[in-house]
C-alpha cells in the first residue's frame, strides 16, 4: 500500500497497481474509509497470490545490495586520464 506525495513515488505506485500486487493513492486523498479498505484489498487472497508470483521473479535482496555497492565503488574509483 503506497500513499505517495511526490512524482517519483507516483511512478512506483502506478507500477504496484499495474502488477496487481498492491494499491496506491495520493496521501492527501486518503480518508479514514480508504485507510481501512486498502489494507483489506491488498490482503485479499488474489493480491497475496500475485505478490508471491512476482516475488519469485525479483532479485534477491543480498544480490541487489551487492550490485548497488559495486556500482558505487566503481563510480568512486579514481579514473586515469589520457
mmCIF file of the N, C-alpha and C atoms, coordinates in Angstrom:
data_MODEL
# 
_entry.id   MODEL 
# 
loop_
_atom_site.group_PDB 
_atom_site.id 
_atom_site.type_symbol 
_atom_site.label_atom_id 
_atom_site.label_alt_id 
_atom_site.label_comp_id 
_atom_site.label_asym_id 
_atom_site.label_entity_id 
_atom_site.label_seq_id 
_atom_site.pdbx_PDB_ins_code 
_atom_site.Cartn_x 
_atom_site.Cartn_y 
_atom_site.Cartn_z 
_atom_site.occupancy 
_atom_site.B_iso_or_equiv 
_atom_site.pdbx_formal_charge 
_atom_site.auth_seq_id 
_atom_site.auth_comp_id 
_atom_site.auth_asym_id 
_atom_site.auth_atom_id 
_atom_site.pdbx_PDB_model_num 
ATOM 1   N N  . UNK A 1 1  ? 0.853   -1.160  0.000   1.00 0.00 ? 1  UNK A N  1 
ATOM 2   C CA . UNK A 1 1  ? 0.000   0.000   0.000   1.00 0.00 ? 1  UNK A CA 1 
ATOM 3   C C  . UNK A 1 1  ? 0.898   1.222   0.000   1.00 0.00 ? 1  UNK A C  1 
ATOM 4   N N  . UNK A 1 2  ? 0.771   2.024   -1.028  1.00 0.00 ? 2  UNK A N  1 
ATOM 5   C CA . UNK A 1 2  ? 1.593   3.225   -1.154  1.00 0.00 ? 2  UNK A CA 1 
ATOM 6   C C  . UNK A 1 2  ? 0.707   4.453   -1.034  1.00 0.00 ? 2  UNK A C  1 
ATOM 7   N N  . UNK A 1 3  ? 1.089   5.328   -0.132  1.00 0.00 ? 3  UNK A N  1 
ATOM 8   C CA . UNK A 1 3  ? 0.456   6.637   -0.005  1.00 0.00 ? 3  UNK A CA 1 
ATOM 9   C C  . UNK A 1 3  ? 1.511   7.640   -0.463  1.00 0.00 ? 3  UNK A C  1 
ATOM 10  N N  . UNK A 1 4  ? 1.427   8.052   -1.716  1.00 0.00 ? 4  UNK A N  1 
ATOM 11  C CA . UNK A 1 4  ? 2.502   8.844   -2.298  1.00 0.00 ? 4  UNK A CA 1 
ATOM 12  C C  . UNK A 1 4  ? 2.288   10.347  -2.151  1.00 0.00 ? 4  UNK A C  1 
ATOM 13  N N  . UNK A 1 5  ? 3.425   11.044  -2.131  1.00 0.00 ? 5  UNK A N  1 
ATOM 14  C CA . UNK A 1 5  ? 3.408   12.505  -2.019  1.00 0.00 ? 5  UNK A CA 1 
ATOM 15  C C  . UNK A 1 5  ? 4.201   13.172  -3.133  1.00 0.00 ? 5  UNK A C  1 
ATOM 16  N N  . UNK A 1 6  ? 5.117   12.460  -3.762  1.00 0.00 ? 6  UNK A N  1 
ATOM 17  C CA . UNK A 1 6  ? 5.963   13.050  -4.792  1.00 0.00 ? 6  UNK A CA 1 
ATOM 18  C C  . UNK A 1 6  ? 5.849   12.315  -6.109  1.00 0.00 ? 6  UNK A C  1 
ATOM 19  N N  . UNK A 1 7  ? 6.346   12.950  -7.176  1.00 0.00 ? 7  UNK A N  1 
ATOM 20  C CA . UNK A 1 7  ? 6.213   12.384  -8.514  1.00 0.00 ? 7  UNK A CA 1 
ATOM 21  C C  . UNK A 1 7  ? 6.856   11.013  -8.645  1.00 0.00 ? 7  UNK A C  1 
ATOM 22  N N  . UNK A 1 8  ? 8.061   10.845  -8.103  1.00 0.00 ? 8  UNK A N  1 
ATOM 23  C CA . UNK A 1 8  ? 8.726   9.546   -8.224  1.00 0.00 ? 8  UNK A CA 1 
ATOM 24  C C  . UNK A 1 8  ? 7.931   8.453   -7.517  1.00 0.00 ? 8  UNK A C  1 
ATOM 25  N N  . UNK A 1 9  ? 7.317   8.792   -6.410  1.00 0.00 ? 9  UNK A N  1 
ATOM 26  C CA . UNK A 1 9  ? 6.503   7.823   -5.686  1.00 0.00 ? 9  UNK A CA 1 
ATOM 27  C C  . UNK A 1 9  ? 5.262   7.454   -6.496  1.00 0.00 ? 9  UNK A C  1 
ATOM 28  N N  . UNK A 1 10 ? 4.717   8.414   -7.203  1.00 0.00 ? 10 UNK A N  1 
ATOM 29  C CA . UNK A 1 10 ? 3.556   8.161   -8.052  1.00 0.00 ? 10 UNK A CA 1 
ATOM 30  C C  . UNK A 1 10 ? 3.908   7.145   -9.140  1.00 0.00 ? 10 UNK A C  1 
ATOM 31  N N  . UNK A 1 11 ? 5.102   7.244   -9.683  1.00 0.00 ? 11 UNK A N  1 
ATOM 32  C CA . UNK A 1 11 ? 5.562   6.313   -10.716 1.00 0.00 ? 11 UNK A CA 1 
ATOM 33  C C  . UNK A 1 11 ? 5.581   4.882   -10.182 1.00 0.00 ? 11 UNK A C  1 
ATOM 34  N N  . UNK A 1 12 ? 6.216   4.684   -9.034  1.00 0.00 ? 12 UNK A N  1 
ATOM 35  C CA . UNK A 1 12 ? 6.311   3.342   -8.445  1.00 0.00 ? 12 UNK A CA 1 
ATOM 36  C C  . UNK A 1 12 ? 4.951   2.852   -7.969  1.00 0.00 ? 12 UNK A C  1 
ATOM 37  N N  . UNK A 1 13 ? 4.125   3.760   -7.479  1.00 0.00 ? 13 UNK A N  1 
ATOM 38  C CA . UNK A 1 13 ? 2.773   3.389   -7.060  1.00 0.00 ? 13 UNK A CA 1 
ATOM 39  C C  . UNK A 1 13 ? 1.980   2.841   -8.240  1.00 0.00 ? 13 UNK A C  1 
ATOM 40  N N  . UNK A 1 14 ? 2.118   3.489   -9.394  1.00 0.00 ? 14 UNK A N  1 
ATOM 41  C CA . UNK A 1 14 ? 1.422   3.010   -10.595 1.00 0.00 ? 14 UNK A CA 1 
ATOM 42  C C  . UNK A 1 14 ? 1.906   1.617   -10.985 1.00 0.00 ? 14 UNK A C  1 
ATOM 43  N N  . UNK A 1 15 ? 3.195   1.367   -10.827 1.00 0.00 ? 15 UNK A N  1 
ATOM 44  C CA . UNK A 1 15 ? 3.734   0.041   -11.151 1.00 0.00 ? 15 UNK A CA 1 
ATOM 45  C C  . UNK A 1 15 ? 3.161   -1.027  -10.221 1.00 0.00 ? 15 UNK A C  1 
ATOM 46  N N  . UNK A 1 16 ? 3.058   -0.715  -8.947  1.00 0.00 ? 16 UNK A N  1 
ATOM 47  C CA . UNK A 1 16 ? 2.487   -1.660  -7.973  1.00 0.00 ? 16 UNK A CA 1 
ATOM 48  C C  . UNK A 1 16 ? 1.043   -1.984  -8.342  1.00 0.00 ? 16 UNK A C  1 
ATOM 49  N N  . UNK A 1 17 ? 0.297   -0.978  -8.712  1.00 0.00 ? 17 UNK A N  1 
ATOM 50  C CA . UNK A 1 17 ? -1.099  -1.208  -9.107  1.00 0.00 ? 17 UNK A CA 1 
ATOM 51  C C  . UNK A 1 17 ? -1.179  -1.999  -10.408 1.00 0.00 ? 17 UNK A C  1 
ATOM 52  N N  . UNK A 1 18 ? -0.330  -1.639  -11.395 1.00 0.00 ? 18 UNK A N  1 
ATOM 53  C CA . UNK A 1 18 ? -0.341  -2.322  -12.690 1.00 0.00 ? 18 UNK A CA 1 
ATOM 54  C C  . UNK A 1 18 ? -0.017  -3.806  -12.528 1.00 0.00 ? 18 UNK A C  1 
ATOM 55  N N  . UNK A 1 19 ? 0.908   -4.116  -11.612 1.00 0.00 ? 19 UNK A N  1 
ATOM 56  C CA . UNK A 1 19 ? 1.282   -5.507  -11.361 1.00 0.00 ? 19 UNK A CA 1 
ATOM 57  C C  . UNK A 1 19 ? 0.256   -6.251  -10.505 1.00 0.00 ? 19 UNK A C  1 
ATOM 58  N N  . UNK A 1 20 ? -0.687  -5.504  -9.972  1.00 0.00 ? 20 UNK A N  1 
ATOM 59  C CA . UNK A 1 20 ? -1.746  -6.070  -9.131  1.00 0.00 ? 20 UNK A CA 1 
ATOM 60  C C  . UNK A 1 20 ? -1.193  -6.760  -7.892  1.00 0.00 ? 20 UNK A C  1 
ATOM 61  N N  . UNK A 1 21 ? -0.200  -6.091  -7.276  1.00 0.00 ? 21 UNK A N  1 
ATOM 62  C CA . UNK A 1 21 ? 0.373   -6.603  -6.038  1.00 0.00 ? 21 UNK A CA 1 
ATOM 63  C C  . UNK A 1 21 ? 0.099   -5.666  -4.871  1.00 0.00 ? 21 UNK A C  1 
ATOM 64  N N  . UNK A 1 22 ? -0.591  -4.585  -5.125  1.00 0.00 ? 22 UNK A N  1 
ATOM 65  C CA . UNK A 1 22 ? -0.885  -3.634  -4.066  1.00 0.00 ? 22 UNK A CA 1 
ATOM 66  C C  . UNK A 1 22 ? -1.784  -2.530  -4.567  1.00 0.00 ? 22 UNK A C  1 
ATOM 67  N N  . UNK A 1 23 ? -1.917  -1.523  -3.751  1.00 0.00 ? 23 UNK A N  1 
ATOM 68  C CA . UNK A 1 23 ? -2.750  -0.384  -4.096  1.00 0.00 ? 23 UNK A CA 1 
ATOM 69  C C  . UNK A 1 23 ? -2.001  0.889   -3.745  1.00 0.00 ? 23 UNK A C  1 
ATOM 70  N N  . UNK A 1 24 ? -2.462  1.983   -4.300  1.00 0.00 ? 24 UNK A N  1 
ATOM 71  C CA . UNK A 1 24 ? -1.778  3.252   -4.063  1.00 0.00 ? 24 UNK A CA 1 
ATOM 72  C C  . UNK A 1 24 ? -2.740  4.404   -4.277  1.00 0.00 ? 24 UNK A C  1 
ATOM 73  N N  . UNK A 1 25 ? -2.439  5.484   -3.598  1.00 0.00 ? 25 UNK A N  1 
ATOM 74  C CA . UNK A 1 25 ? -3.210  6.711   -3.768  1.00 0.00 ? 25 UNK A CA 1 
ATOM 75  C C  . UNK A 1 25 ? -2.381  7.870   -3.259  1.00 0.00 ? 25 UNK A C  1 
ATOM 76  N N  . UNK A 1 26 ? -2.722  9.056   -3.730  1.00 0.00 ? 26 UNK A N  1 
ATOM 77  C CA . UNK A 1 26 ? -2.070  10.262  -3.229  1.00 0.00 ? 26 UNK A CA 1 
ATOM 78  C C  . UNK A 1 26 ? -2.370  10.367  -1.734  1.00 0.00 ? 26 UNK A C  1 
ATOM 79  N N  . UNK A 1 27 ? -1.360  10.665  -0.936  1.00 0.00 ? 27 UNK A N  1 
ATOM 80  C CA . UNK A 1 27 ? -1.530  10.756  0.511   1.00 0.00 ? 27 UNK A CA 1 
ATOM 81  C C  . UNK A 1 27 ? -2.656  11.720  0.875   1.00 0.00 ? 27 UNK A C  1 
ATOM 82  N N  . UNK A 1 28 ? -2.713  12.838  0.180   1.00 0.00 ? 28 UNK A N  1 
ATOM 83  C CA . UNK A 1 28 ? -3.721  13.854  0.512   1.00 0.00 ? 28 UNK A CA 1 
ATOM 84  C C  . UNK A 1 28 ? -5.139  13.405  0.213   1.00 0.00 ? 28 UNK A C  1 
ATOM 85  N N  . UNK A 1 29 ? -5.283  12.334  -0.595  1.00 0.00 ? 29 UNK A N  1 
ATOM 86  C CA . UNK A 1 29 ? -6.629  11.842  -0.900  1.00 0.00 ? 29 UNK A CA 1 
ATOM 87  C C  . UNK A 1 29 ? -7.068  10.710  0.023   1.00 0.00 ? 29 UNK A C  1 
ATOM 88  N N  . UNK A 1 30 ? -6.180  10.282  0.916   1.00 0.00 ? 30 UNK A N  1 
ATOM 89  C CA . UNK A 1 30 ? -6.526  9.198   1.838   1.00 0.00 ? 30 UNK A CA 1 
ATOM 90  C C  . UNK A 1 30 ? -7.594  9.660   2.825   1.00 0.00 ? 30 UNK A C  1 
ATOM 91  N N  . UNK A 1 31 ? -8.505  8.759   3.095   1.00 0.00 ? 31 UNK A N  1 
ATOM 92  C CA . UNK A 1 31 ? -9.576  9.023   4.055   1.00 0.00 ? 31 UNK A CA 1 
ATOM 93  C C  . UNK A 1 31 ? -9.590  7.898   5.082   1.00 0.00 ? 31 UNK A C  1 
ATOM 94  N N  . UNK A 1 32 ? -10.346 8.085   6.112   1.00 0.00 ? 32 UNK A N  1 
ATOM 95  C CA . UNK A 1 32 ? -10.474 7.022   7.100   1.00 0.00 ? 32 UNK A CA 1 
ATOM 96  C C  . UNK A 1 32 ? -11.005 5.759   6.423   1.00 0.00 ? 32 UNK A C  1 
ATOM 97  N N  . UNK A 1 33 ? -11.960 5.927   5.535   1.00 0.00 ? 33 UNK A N  1 
ATOM 98  C CA . UNK A 1 33 ? -12.548 4.786   4.827   1.00 0.00 ? 33 UNK A CA 1 
ATOM 99  C C  . UNK A 1 33 ? -11.498 4.082   3.957   1.00 0.00 ? 33 UNK A C  1 
ATOM 100 N N  . UNK A 1 34 ? -10.700 4.850   3.209   1.00 0.00 ? 34 UNK A N  1 
ATOM 101 C CA . UNK A 1 34 ? -9.700  4.228   2.337   1.00 0.00 ? 34 UNK A CA 1 
ATOM 102 C C  . UNK A 1 34 ? -8.581  3.570   3.152   1.00 0.00 ? 34 UNK A C  1 
ATOM 103 N N  . UNK A 1 35 ? -8.259  4.136   4.300   1.00 0.00 ? 35 UNK A N  1 
ATOM 104 C CA . UNK A 1 35 ? -7.211  3.547   5.137   1.00 0.00 ? 35 UNK A CA 1 
ATOM 105 C C  . UNK A 1 35 ? -7.651  2.246   5.798   1.00 0.00 ? 35 UNK A C  1 
ATOM 106 N N  . UNK A 1 36 ? -8.933  1.988   5.806   1.00 0.00 ? 36 UNK A N  1 
ATOM 107 C CA . UNK A 1 36 ? -9.461  0.701   6.271   1.00 0.00 ? 36 UNK A CA 1 
ATOM 108 C C  . UNK A 1 36 ? -9.606  -0.249  5.086   1.00 0.00 ? 36 UNK A C  1 
ATOM 109 N N  . UNK A 1 37 ? -10.094 0.269   3.967   1.00 0.00 ? 37 UNK A N  1 
ATOM 110 C CA . UNK A 1 37 ? -10.372 -0.567  2.795   1.00 0.00 ? 37 UNK A CA 1 
ATOM 111 C C  . UNK A 1 37 ? -9.107  -1.040  2.078   1.00 0.00 ? 37 UNK A C  1 
ATOM 112 N N  . UNK A 1 38 ? -8.113  -0.170  1.936   1.00 0.00 ? 38 UNK A N  1 
ATOM 113 C CA . UNK A 1 38 ? -6.921  -0.534  1.161   1.00 0.00 ? 38 UNK A CA 1 
ATOM 114 C C  . UNK A 1 38 ? -6.162  -1.730  1.735   1.00 0.00 ? 38 UNK A C  1 
ATOM 115 N N  . UNK A 1 39 ? -5.914  -1.789  3.031   1.00 0.00 ? 39 UNK A N  1 
ATOM 116 C CA . UNK A 1 39 ? -5.242  -2.993  3.551   1.00 0.00 ? 39 UNK A CA 1 
ATOM 117 C C  . UNK A 1 39 ? -6.066  -4.266  3.326   1.00 0.00 ? 39 UNK A C  1 
ATOM 118 N N  . UNK A 1 40 ? -7.376  -4.148  3.415   1.00 0.00 ? 40 UNK A N  1 
ATOM 119 C CA . UNK A 1 40 ? -8.218  -5.325  3.142   1.00 0.00 ? 40 UNK A CA 1 
ATOM 120 C C  . UNK A 1 40 ? -8.051  -5.773  1.696   1.00 0.00 ? 40 UNK A C  1 
ATOM 121 N N  . UNK A 1 41 ? -7.947  -4.811  0.800   1.00 0.00 ? 41 UNK A N  1 
ATOM 122 C CA . UNK A 1 41 ? -7.763  -5.129  -0.614  1.00 0.00 ? 41 UNK A CA 1 
ATOM 123 C C  . UNK A 1 41 ? -6.453  -5.871  -0.842  1.00 0.00 ? 41 UNK A C  1 
ATOM 124 N N  . UNK A 1 42 ? -5.367  -5.347  -0.305  1.00 0.00 ? 42 UNK A N  1 
ATOM 125 C CA . UNK A 1 42 ? -4.066  -5.965  -0.586  1.00 0.00 ? 42 UNK A CA 1 
ATOM 126 C C  . UNK A 1 42 ? -3.831  -7.259  0.182   1.00 0.00 ? 42 UNK A C  1 
ATOM 127 N N  . UNK A 1 43 ? -4.626  -7.496  1.214   1.00 0.00 ? 43 UNK A N  1 
ATOM 128 C CA . UNK A 1 43 ? -4.511  -8.759  1.936   1.00 0.00 ? 43 UNK A CA 1 
ATOM 129 C C  . UNK A 1 43 ? -5.471  -9.829  1.419   1.00 0.00 ? 43 UNK A C  1 
ATOM 130 N N  . UNK A 1 44 ? -6.246  -9.486  0.398   1.00 0.00 ? 44 UNK A N  1 
ATOM 131 C CA . UNK A 1 44 ? -7.160  -10.455 -0.209  1.00 0.00 ? 44 UNK A CA 1 
ATOM 132 C C  . UNK A 1 44 ? -6.334  -11.546 -0.896  1.00 0.00 ? 44 UNK A C  1 
ATOM 133 N N  . UNK A 1 45 ? -6.853  -12.763 -0.946  1.00 0.00 ? 45 UNK A N  1 
ATOM 134 C CA . UNK A 1 45 ? -6.085  -13.887 -1.495  1.00 0.00 ? 45 UNK A CA 1 
ATOM 135 C C  . UNK A 1 45 ? -5.504  -13.642 -2.887  1.00 0.00 ? 45 UNK A C  1 
ATOM 136 N N  . UNK A 1 46 ? -6.239  -12.994 -3.785  1.00 0.00 ? 46 UNK A N  1 
ATOM 137 C CA . UNK A 1 46 ? -5.719  -12.794 -5.139  1.00 0.00 ? 46 UNK A CA 1 
ATOM 138 C C  . UNK A 1 46 ? -4.502  -11.863 -5.149  1.00 0.00 ? 46 UNK A C  1 
ATOM 139 N N  . UNK A 1 47 ? -4.482  -10.855 -4.266  1.00 0.00 ? 47 UNK A N  1 
ATOM 140 C CA . UNK A 1 47 ? -3.315  -9.974  -4.191  1.00 0.00 ? 47 UNK A CA 1 
ATOM 141 C C  . UNK A 1 47 ? -2.129  -10.704 -3.560  1.00 0.00 ? 47 UNK A C  1 
ATOM 142 N N  . UNK A 1 48 ? -2.368  -11.482 -2.548  1.00 0.00 ? 48 UNK A N  1 
ATOM 143 C CA . UNK A 1 48 ? -1.299  -12.236 -1.894  1.00 0.00 ? 48 UNK A CA 1 
ATOM 144 C C  . UNK A 1 48 ? -0.685  -13.229 -2.878  1.00 0.00 ? 48 UNK A C  1 
ATOM 145 N N  . UNK A 1 49 ? -1.516  -13.933 -3.611  1.00 0.00 ? 49 UNK A N  1 
ATOM 146 C CA . UNK A 1 49 ? -1.034  -14.900 -4.599  1.00 0.00 ? 49 UNK A CA 1 
ATOM 147 C C  . UNK A 1 49 ? -0.203  -14.205 -5.671  1.00 0.00 ? 49 UNK A C  1 
ATOM 148 N N  . UNK A 1 50 ? -0.701  -13.086 -6.166  1.00 0.00 ? 50 UNK A N  1 
ATOM 149 C CA . UNK A 1 50 ? 0.015   -12.335 -7.205  1.00 0.00 ? 50 UNK A CA 1 
ATOM 150 C C  . UNK A 1 50 ? 1.359   -11.822 -6.665  1.00 0.00 ? 50 UNK A C  1 
ATOM 151 N N  . UNK A 1 51 ? 1.386   -11.329 -5.445  1.00 0.00 ? 51 UNK A N  1 
ATOM 152 C CA . UNK A 1 51 ? 2.635   -10.848 -4.847  1.00 0.00 ? 51 UNK A CA 1 
ATOM 153 C C  . UNK A 1 51 ? 3.649   -11.979 -4.725  1.00 0.00 ? 51 UNK A C  1 
ATOM 154 N N  . UNK A 1 52 ? 3.193   -13.149 -4.352  1.00 0.00 ? 52 UNK A N  1 
ATOM 155 C CA . UNK A 1 52 ? 4.105   -14.300 -4.252  1.00 0.00 ? 52 UNK A CA 1 
ATOM 156 C C  . UNK A 1 52 ? 4.642   -14.689 -5.625  1.00 0.00 ? 52 UNK A C  1 
ATOM 157 N N  . UNK A 1 53 ? 3.813   -14.613 -6.655  1.00 0.00 ? 53 UNK A N  1 
ATOM 158 C CA . UNK A 1 53 ? 4.263   -14.919 -8.022  1.00 0.00 ? 53 UNK A CA 1 
ATOM 159 C C  . UNK A 1 53 ? 5.339   -13.930 -8.461  1.00 0.00 ? 53 UNK A C  1 
ATOM 160 N N  . UNK A 1 54 ? 5.100   -12.658 -8.238  1.00 0.00 ? 54 UNK A N  1 
ATOM 161 C CA . UNK A 1 54 ? 6.061   -11.621 -8.626  1.00 0.00 ? 54 UNK A CA 1 
ATOM 162 C C  . UNK A 1 54 ? 7.355   -11.765 -7.829  1.00 0.00 ? 54 UNK A C  1 
ATOM 163 N N  . UNK A 1 55 ? 7.259   -12.106 -6.558  1.00 0.00 ? 55 UNK A N  1 
ATOM 164 C CA . UNK A 1 55 ? 8.445   -12.223 -5.695  1.00 0.00 ? 55 UNK A CA 1 
ATOM 165 C C  . UNK A 1 55 ? 9.430   -13.258 -6.238  1.00 0.00 ? 55 UNK A C  1 
ATOM 166 N N  . UNK A 1 56 ? 8.944   -14.299 -6.877  1.00 0.00 ? 56 UNK A N  1 
ATOM 167 C CA . UNK A 1 56 ? 9.847   -15.327 -7.413  1.00 0.00 ? 56 UNK A CA 1 
ATOM 168 C C  . UNK A 1 56 ? 10.682  -14.803 -8.566  1.00 0.00 ? 56 UNK A C  1 
ATOM 169 N N  . UNK A 1 57 ? 10.247  -13.710 -9.196  1.00 0.00 ? 57 UNK A N  1 
ATOM 170 C CA . UNK A 1 57 ? 10.972  -13.138 -10.345 1.00 0.00 ? 57 UNK A CA 1 
ATOM 171 C C  . UNK A 1 57 ? 11.857  -11.955 -9.955  1.00 0.00 ? 57 UNK A C  1 
ATOM 172 N N  . UNK A 1 58 ? 11.826  -11.590 -8.682  1.00 0.00 ? 58 UNK A N  1 
ATOM 173 C CA . UNK A 1 58 ? 12.603  -10.434 -8.223  1.00 0.00 ? 58 UNK A CA 1 
ATOM 174 C C  . UNK A 1 58 ? 14.010  -10.851 -7.818  1.00 0.00 ? 58 UNK A C  1 
ATOM 175 N N  . UNK A 1 59 ? 14.924  -9.911  -7.892  1.00 0.00 ? 59 UNK A N  1 
ATOM 176 C CA . UNK A 1 59 ? 16.289  -10.139 -7.443  1.00 0.00 ? 59 UNK A CA 1 
ATOM 177 C C  . UNK A 1 59 ? 16.283  -10.303 -5.928  1.00 0.00 ? 59 UNK A C  1 
ATOM 178 N N  . UNK A 1 60 ? 17.074  -11.231 -5.457  1.00 0.00 ? 60 UNK A N  1 
ATOM 179 C CA . UNK A 1 60 ? 17.181  -11.443 -4.009  1.00 0.00 ? 60 UNK A CA 1 
ATOM 180 C C  . UNK A 1 60 ? 17.823  -10.207 -3.369  1.00 0.00 ? 60 UNK A C  1 
ATOM 181 N N  . UNK A 1 61 ? 17.398  -9.830  -2.152  1.00 0.00 ? 61 UNK A N  1 
ATOM 182 C CA . UNK A 1 61 ? 17.924  -8.622  -1.505  1.00 0.00 ? 61 UNK A CA 1 
ATOM 183 C C  . UNK A 1 61 ? 19.449  -8.560  -1.436  1.00 0.00 ? 61 UNK A C  1 
ATOM 184 N N  . UNK A 1 62 ? 20.100  -9.653  -1.069  1.00 0.00 ? 62 UNK A N  1 
ATOM 185 C CA . UNK A 1 62 ? 21.567  -9.635  -0.946  1.00 0.00 ? 62 UNK A CA 1 
ATOM 186 C C  . UNK A 1 62 ? 22.225  -9.342  -2.298  1.00 0.00 ? 62 UNK A C  1 
ATOM 187 N N  . UNK A 1 63 ? 21.667  -9.878  -3.370  1.00 0.00 ? 63 UNK A N  1 
ATOM 188 C CA . UNK A 1 63 ? 22.224  -9.622  -4.699  1.00 0.00 ? 63 UNK A CA 1 
ATOM 189 C C  . UNK A 1 63 ? 22.019  -8.161  -5.095  1.00 0.00 ? 63 UNK A C  1 
ATOM 190 N N  . UNK A 1 64 ? 20.885  -7.584  -4.730  1.00 0.00 ? 64 UNK A N  1 
ATOM 191 C CA . UNK A 1 64 ? 20.628  -6.177  -5.024  1.00 0.00 ? 64 UNK A CA 1 
ATOM 192 C C  . UNK A 1 64 ? 21.594  -5.270  -4.272  1.00 0.00 ? 64 UNK A C  1 
ATOM 193 N N  . UNK A 1 65 ? 21.822  -5.573  -3.016  1.00 0.00 ? 65 UNK A N  1 
ATOM 194 C CA . UNK A 1 65 ? 22.756  -4.777  -2.204  1.00 0.00 ? 65 UNK A CA 1 
ATOM 195 C C  . UNK A 1 65 ? 24.162  -4.880  -2.774  1.00 0.00 ? 65 UNK A C  1 
ATOM 196 N N  . UNK A 1 66 ? 24.585  -6.075  -3.129  1.00 0.00 ? 66 UNK A N  1 
ATOM 197 C CA . UNK A 1 66 ? 25.927  -6.261  -3.684  1.00 0.00 ? 66 UNK A CA 1 
ATOM 198 C C  . UNK A 1 66 ? 26.088  -5.504  -4.999  1.00 0.00 ? 66 UNK A C  1 
ATOM 199 N N  . UNK A 1 67 ? 25.091  -5.556  -5.859  1.00 0.00 ? 67 UNK A N  1 
ATOM 200 C CA . UNK A 1 67 ? 25.158  -4.848  -7.137  1.00 0.00 ? 67 UNK A CA 1 
ATOM 201 C C  . UNK A 1 67 ? 25.216  -3.339  -6.928  1.00 0.00 ? 67 UNK A C  1 
ATOM 202 N N  . UNK A 1 68 ? 24.423  -2.822  -6.005  1.00 0.00 ? 68 UNK A N  1 
ATOM 203 C CA . UNK A 1 68 ? 24.438  -1.383  -5.711  1.00 0.00 ? 68 UNK A CA 1 
ATOM 204 C C  . UNK A 1 68 ? 25.803  -0.970  -5.155  1.00 0.00 ? 68 UNK A C  1 
ATOM 205 N N  . UNK A 1 69 ? 26.366  -1.762  -4.259  1.00 0.00 ? 69 UNK A N  1 
ATOM 206 C CA . UNK A 1 69 ? 27.678  -1.453  -3.688  1.00 0.00 ? 69 UNK A CA 1 
ATOM 207 C C  . UNK A 1 69 ? 28.751  -1.455  -4.774  1.00 0.00 ? 69 UNK A C  1 
ATOM 208 N N  . UNK A 1 70 ? 28.694  -2.423  -5.678  1.00 0.00 ? 70 UNK A N  1 
ATOM 209 C CA . UNK A 1 70 ? 29.657  -2.475  -6.783  1.00 0.00 ? 70 UNK A CA 1 
ATOM 210 C C  . UNK A 1 70 ? 29.563  -1.220  -7.650  1.00 0.00 ? 70 UNK A C  1 
ATOM 211 N N  . UNK A 1 71 ? 28.355  -0.780  -7.950  1.00 0.00 ? 71 UNK A N  1 
ATOM 212 C CA . UNK A 1 71 ? 28.173  0.425   -8.759  1.00 0.00 ? 71 UNK A CA 1 
ATOM 213 C C  . UNK A 1 71 ? 28.756  1.656   -8.071  1.00 0.00 ? 71 UNK A C  1 
ATOM 214 N N  . UNK A 1 72 ? 28.503  1.805   -6.780  1.00 0.00 ? 72 UNK A N  1 
ATOM 215 C CA . UNK A 1 72 ? 29.030  2.950   -6.034  1.00 0.00 ? 72 UNK A CA 1 
ATOM 216 C C  . UNK A 1 72 ? 30.551  2.891   -5.985  1.00 0.00 ? 72 UNK A C  1 
ATOM 217 N N  . UNK A 1 73 ? 31.093  1.727   -5.700  1.00 0.00 ? 73 UNK A N  1 
ATOM 218 C CA . UNK A 1 73 ? 32.554  1.586   -5.629  1.00 0.00 ? 73 UNK A CA 1 
ATOM 219 C C  . UNK A 1 73 ? 33.202  1.878   -6.977  1.00 0.00 ? 73 UNK A C  1 
ATOM 220 N N  . UNK A 1 74 ? 32.618  1.392   -8.054  1.00 0.00 ? 74 UNK A N  1 
ATOM 221 C CA . UNK A 1 74 ? 33.164  1.654   -9.387  1.00 0.00 ? 74 UNK A CA 1 
ATOM 222 C C  . UNK A 1 74 ? 33.086  3.132   -9.739  1.00 0.00 ? 74 UNK A C  1 
ATOM 223 N N  . UNK A 1 75 ? 32.033  3.784   -9.331  1.00 0.00 ? 75 UNK A N  1 
ATOM 224 C CA . UNK A 1 75 ? 31.895  5.212   -9.592  1.00 0.00 ? 75 UNK A CA 1 
ATOM 225 C C  . UNK A 1 75 ? 32.924  6.014   -8.811  1.00 0.00 ? 75 UNK A C  1 
ATOM 226 N N  . UNK A 1 76 ? 33.192  5.608   -7.572  1.00 0.00 ? 76 UNK A N  1 
ATOM 227 C CA . UNK A 1 76 ? 34.098  6.346   -6.695  1.00 0.00 ? 76 UNK A CA 1 
ATOM 228 C C  . UNK A 1 76 ? 35.577  6.060   -7.003  1.00 0.00 ? 76 UNK A C  1 
ATOM 229 N N  . UNK A 1 77 ? 35.861  4.990   -7.738  1.00 0.00 ? 77 UNK A N  1 
ATOM 230 C CA . UNK A 1 77 ? 37.248  4.613   -8.036  1.00 0.00 ? 77 UNK A CA 1 
ATOM 231 C C  . UNK A 1 77 ? 37.895  5.686   -8.911  1.00 0.00 ? 77 UNK A C  1 
ATOM 232 N N  . UNK A 1 78 ? 39.129  6.087   -8.561  1.00 0.00 ? 78 UNK A N  1 
ATOM 233 C CA . UNK A 1 78 ? 39.824  7.105   -9.387  1.00 0.00 ? 78 UNK A CA 1 
ATOM 234 C C  . UNK A 1 78 ? 39.994  6.619   -10.820 1.00 0.00 ? 78 UNK A C  1 
ATOM 235 N N  . UNK A 1 79 ? 39.872  7.531   -11.737 1.00 0.00 ? 79 UNK A N  1 
ATOM 236 C CA . UNK A 1 79 ? 39.987  7.213   -13.157 1.00 0.00 ? 79 UNK A CA 1 
ATOM 237 C C  . UNK A 1 79 ? 41.317  7.780   -13.711 1.00 0.00 ? 79 UNK A C  1 
ATOM 238 N N  . UNK A 1 80 ? 41.892  7.058   -14.626 1.00 0.00 ? 80 UNK A N  1 
ATOM 239 C CA . UNK A 1 80 ? 43.090  7.560   -15.298 1.00 0.00 ? 80 UNK A CA 1 
ATOM 240 C C  . UNK A 1 80 ? 42.642  8.469   -16.446 1.00 0.00 ? 80 UNK A C  1 
ATOM 241 N N  . UNK A 1 81 ? 43.300  9.563   -16.576 1.00 0.00 ? 81 UNK A N  1 
ATOM 242 C CA . UNK A 1 81 ? 43.005  10.491  -17.664 1.00 0.00 ? 81 UNK A CA 1 
ATOM 243 C C  . UNK A 1 81 ? 44.117  10.408  -18.687 1.00 0.00 ? 81 UNK A C  1 
ATOM 244 N N  . UNK A 1 82 ? 43.725  10.296  -19.956 1.00 0.00 ? 82 UNK A N  1 
ATOM 245 C CA . UNK A 1 82 ? 44.685  10.341  -21.052 1.00 0.00 ? 82 UNK A CA 1 
ATOM 246 C C  . UNK A 1 82 ? 45.328  9.067   -21.276 1.00 0.00 ? 82 UNK A C  1 
# 
